[in-house]
């Protein structure tokens, strides 16, 4: 009788004990662009099998994860593995395994060649360690001959800055999608703000060029001579125009494409230079996170843009000319993250 009472009491005590140590249901964040089936195995508990939706990339390049919970109540069950099969991916998903974990948040994310299930605790530990130069993030080099304002954005302007020729913009980010923007900032000043990621308006762009042409060329003085254009401008590069304030946009060498002569307006000049003065590249993936991050994060080069400015002398008159150059491009130069940009 006493033995029966002992077991009855032990059972009653065990109920609140187990309840007090119940784990939250596992929550799965799917960052893969494929839906599929997920299986969660527990230690000494019935497994969960459920469907997970695909992530979605909107027109602004913002990733919307699919978040799912299995319907069963987890209770005090420890997770021993989580496996997944993604419909149409054509690549395997590495299974999460453990001797038994109480973790509740898990992620399906791309790796170097496939996908993997891992816990947010694993990710947090890895991010606490050094990952300099590795994905996720962006490494963008200005290969134009002008200063360029760079922006990495989603809903707002998350990362931005102005680069001189051959300078590099290096940022660590989350393993998600971004839109990359680049615009020539002729005076080397950053036009963007945390709230405003748009390119400079044509009137402002033109005003900087006109200022240089009419005696305010010191606006360009921050640029190194080795940048490409200063040497081409010659001795008159930082001298004001003496007999004319004309601005020519087109082929500087041929003196073609006059936009406005004598009374050149900033708006006219800005509009003429607008076509080759900026570029937008949406849907760029920052590369996979741990455990299969790239040794070199996604790398890009900004190419093209305006050509050399200088002075065109015709008789007694001289005009300031800016070669309209070629369309500006943002060119990816490695393969990190390519598998997630289909």
C-alpha positions in Angstrom: 0.0 0.0 0.0 2.8 2.4 0.9 4.6 1.5 -2.3 1.5 2.3 -4.3 1.0 5.7 -2.5 4.7 6.5 -3.2 4.3 6.0 -7.0 1.0 7.9 -7.0 2.7 10.9 -5.3 5.7 10.7 -7.6 3.4 10.7 -10.7 1.5 13.7 -9.4 4.8 15.6 -8.8 6.1 14.7 -12.2 3.1 16.4 -14.0 3.8 20.0 -12.9 7.6 19.3 -13.3 7.3 18.3 -16.9 4.9 21.2 -17.6 7.2 23.7 -16.1 10.0 22.5 -18.4 8.0 22.3 -21.6 9.7 23.7 -24.7 8.1 26.0 -27.2 7.1 24.5 -30.4 9.8 24.5 -33.1 9.5 27.4 -35.5 11.0 27.1 -38.9 12.1 30.2 -41.0 12.5 29.2 -44.6 14.8 31.5 -46.6 14.9 29.2 -49.6 12.9 30.1 -52.7 11.3 26.6 -52.6 8.5 25.1 -50.5 8.7 21.5 -49.3 8.2 18.9 -46.5 9.9 19.0 -43.1 10.3 16.2 -40.6 11.1 16.9 -36.9 12.3 13.9 -34.9 12.1 14.0 -31.1 13.7 11.9 -28.4 11.0 9.4 -27.2 8.2 11.4 -28.8 6.2 11.2 -31.9 7.7 13.0 -34.9 6.2 16.0 -36.7 5.8 16.1 -40.5 4.5 19.3 -42.1 4.7 21.5 -45.1 6.7 24.7 -45.3 6.1 27.5 -47.8 8.7 29.1 -50.1 10.3 32.5 -49.3 9.3 35.4 -51.5 11.3 38.2 -53.0 9.3 41.4 -53.6 9.9 44.1 -56.3 12.1 46.1 -53.9 14.4 43.1 -53.4 13.2 42.5 -49.9 13.1 38.8 -48.7 9.9 37.6 -47.0 10.6 34.4 -45.1 8.0 31.6 -44.9 7.5 30.8 -41.2 5.9 27.6 -40.1 5.1 25.7 -36.9 4.2 22.0 -36.6 0.7 21.5 -35.3 1.7 19.1 -32.5 2.4 20.3 -29.0 6.0 19.8 -28.3 5.9 19.6 -24.5 9.2 18.4 -22.9 10.4 16.6 -26.1 14.0 17.2 -27.1 14.7 17.5 -30.9 17.2 15.0 -32.3 17.0 16.0 -36.0 15.2 18.2 -38.6 15.2 17.1 -42.2 13.7 18.8 -45.3 13.0 18.1 -48.9 12.5 21.2 -51.1 10.2 20.9 -54.1 11.9 21.6 -57.4 15.2 22.7 -55.8 17.2 19.9 -57.4 19.7 20.1 -54.6 19.8 18.3 -51.2 19.1 19.8 -47.8 21.6 19.0 -45.0 19.8 17.7 -42.0 20.1 19.3 -38.5 21.2 16.7 -35.9 21.6 16.8 -32.2 21.8 14.4 -29.3 18.7 16.2 -28.0 18.2 20.0 -28.0 15.6 22.3 -26.5 16.2 25.0 -29.2 13.0 26.1 -30.8 14.0 28.4 -33.7 15.5 26.9 -36.9 16.3 28.2 -40.4 16.5 26.6 -43.8 19.1 28.7 -45.8 21.3 28.3 -48.8 24.8 27.1 -48.4 27.6 26.9 -51.0 26.1 24.2 -53.2 22.9 23.1 -51.4 20.7 24.1 -48.5 20.9 23.4 -44.8 18.8 23.3 -41.6 20.4 25.0 -38.6 19.4 26.6 -35.3 19.6 30.3 -34.7 21.8 29.5 -31.7 24.4 28.0 -34.0 24.2 31.1 -36.2 24.6 33.4 -33.2 27.7 31.6 -32.0 29.3 31.8 -35.4 28.5 35.5 -35.8 30.2 36.2 -32.5 33.4 34.9 -34.1 35.3 36.7 -36.8 34.0 36.5 -40.4 36.0 39.3 -42.0 35.8 39.2 -45.8 33.3 36.3 -45.8 29.6 36.3 -46.7 27.0 37.5 -46.2 27.8 41.0 -47.3 29.0 43.0 -50.3 32.4 44.1 -51.6 32.0 46.8 -54.2 34.8 48.6 -56.0 34.5 51.9 -57.9 36.2 51.3 -61.3 34.9 54.6 -62.8 37.0 57.8 -63.1 34.5 59.8 -60.9 33.4 59.6 -57.2 30.4 57.3 -56.9 27.7 57.2 -54.2 26.9 53.6 -53.3 23.7 52.4 -51.7 22.7 48.9 -50.4 19.0 49.1 -49.7 15.8 47.2 -48.9 12.9 49.3 -47.7 15.2 52.2 -46.8 18.9 53.1 -47.2 20.6 50.5 -45.0 24.2 51.1 -46.1 25.6 53.9 -48.2 28.7 55.9 -48.8 30.8 57.7 -51.5 33.8 56.1 -53.1 36.7 57.8 -54.9 38.0 56.0 -58.0 39.4 52.5 -57.1 38.1 52.7 -53.5 36.0 49.8 -52.1 32.8 49.7 -50.2 32.9 46.7 -47.8 29.8 45.8 -45.7 28.7 42.8 -43.7 24.9 42.2 -43.9 22.4 39.5 -43.3 22.0 36.6 -45.7 19.1 38.2 -47.6 18.5 40.1 -50.8 19.2 43.7 -51.5 19.1 46.3 -54.2 22.4 48.0 -55.2 22.4 51.5 -56.5 25.3 53.7 -57.7 25.3 57.3 -58.9 28.1 59.6 -59.9 28.7 62.3 -57.2 31.0 64.6 -59.1 31.9 66.8 -56.1 32.7 63.8 -53.9 29.9 64.6 -51.4 27.4 62.0 -50.2 23.9 62.9 -51.4 22.0 60.1 -49.6 20.6 59.9 -46.1 19.2 57.2 -43.8 15.7 58.2 -45.0 16.4 59.1 -48.7 18.2 56.5 -50.9 17.3 58.1 -54.2 19.8 59.4 -56.7 20.6 63.1 -56.9 18.2 65.1 -59.1 19.3 66.3 -62.5 19.4 70.0 -61.4 21.9 69.2 -58.6 24.1 67.1 -60.8 24.2 69.8 -63.4 24.8 72.5 -60.8 28.0 70.8 -59.7 29.3 70.6 -63.3 28.3 74.1 -64.2 30.0 75.4 -61.0 33.3 73.7 -62.1 33.0 75.1 -65.5 32.5 78.7 -64.3 35.2 78.9 -61.7 34.1 76.5 -59.0 36.2 73.6 -60.2 37.6 73.3 -56.7 34.5 71.1 -56.2 36.5 68.4 -58.0 39.8 69.1 -56.2 39.2 66.2 -53.8 39.8 63.7 -56.6 43.3 62.3 -57.0 45.1 63.2 -60.3 45.5 59.5 -60.8 41.8 59.1 -60.9 41.9 59.4 -64.7 40.3 62.7 -65.6 42.4 65.4 -63.8 45.5 64.7 -65.9 43.4 64.9 -69.1 42.1 68.4 -68.2 45.6 69.9 -68.5 46.8 73.2 -67.0 43.3 74.8 -67.4 41.7 72.1 -65.2 41.2 74.3 -62.2 41.0 77.6 -64.0 37.7 79.4 -64.6 36.5 80.0 -68.2 37.6 83.4 -69.4 35.3 84.1 -72.3 32.5 81.5 -72.1 30.4 79.5 -69.7 29.4 76.9 -72.3 29.1 73.3 -71.2 29.4 70.6 -73.8 28.1 67.1 -73.1 28.9 64.4 -75.6 32.2 63.5 -77.1 34.7 65.9 -75.5 37.4 65.1 -78.1 35.2 66.0 -81.0 33.4 68.8 -79.3 30.1 67.4 -80.3 26.7 67.3 -78.5 26.5 70.9 -77.2 23.7 71.0 -74.6 23.7 74.7 -73.8 26.3 77.3 -74.8 26.8 80.6 -73.3 23.9 80.5 -70.9 24.1 76.8 -69.9 21.6 75.8 -67.3 22.2 73.2 -64.6 19.0 71.4 -65.4 19.9 70.9 -69.1 23.4 69.7 -68.2 22.1 67.4 -65.5 19.6 65.8 -67.8 22.1 65.3 -70.6 24.5 63.5 -68.2 21.7 61.5 -66.4 21.6 58.5 -68.7 25.1 57.4 -67.9 25.3 58.7 -64.4 23.7 56.0 -62.4 22.5 52.4 -62.3 20.3 50.1 -60.2 20.7 46.4 -59.7 17.9 44.7 -57.8 17.6 41.2 -56.2 21.2 40.7 -55.2 21.8 38.0 -52.6 24.4 38.8 -50.0 25.7 35.2 -50.0 25.1 32.3 -47.5 25.6 32.5 -43.8 27.3 30.0 -41.6 28.0 27.1 -41.8 28.7 27.3 -45.5 29.5 31.0 -46.1 31.7 32.0 -48.9 35.4 32.7 -48.2 34.9 35.9 -50.3 31.6 37.7 -50.0 29.9 38.7 -53.3 32.2 41.1 -55.1 31.1 43.8 -57.6 32.7 46.5 -59.8 31.1 49.7 -60.9 32.1 50.4 -64.5 31.3 52.9 -67.2 29.9 56.3 -66.4 31.0 59.7 -67.7 34.3 60.1 -69.5 37.0 62.7 -69.1 36.1 66.4 -68.7 38.3 69.1 -70.1 38.3 72.3 -72.0 37.6 72.8 -75.7 39.1 75.9 -77.1 37.7 77.4 -80.3 39.3 80.6 -81.4 39.2 83.0 -78.4 36.4 81.1 -76.7 36.7 78.1 -74.5 34.1 75.7 -73.3 34.0 73.1 -70.5 33.3 69.7 -71.9 32.2 66.4 -70.2 32.4 63.2 -72.2 29.0 61.5 -71.7 30.9 58.2 -71.6 29.1 54.8 -71.5 26.2 53.4 -69.5 27.1 52.8 -65.9 27.0 49.1 -64.8 27.3 47.1 -61.6 29.1 43.9 -62.6 29.4 40.9 -60.3 32.9 39.4 -60.4 32.5 36.2 -58.4 29.9 33.5 -57.9 29.1 33.8 -54.2 25.3 33.8 -53.8 24.5 33.1 -57.5 22.5 30.0 -56.6 19.9 32.1 -54.9 19.5 34.6 -57.8 17.5 32.7 -60.3 
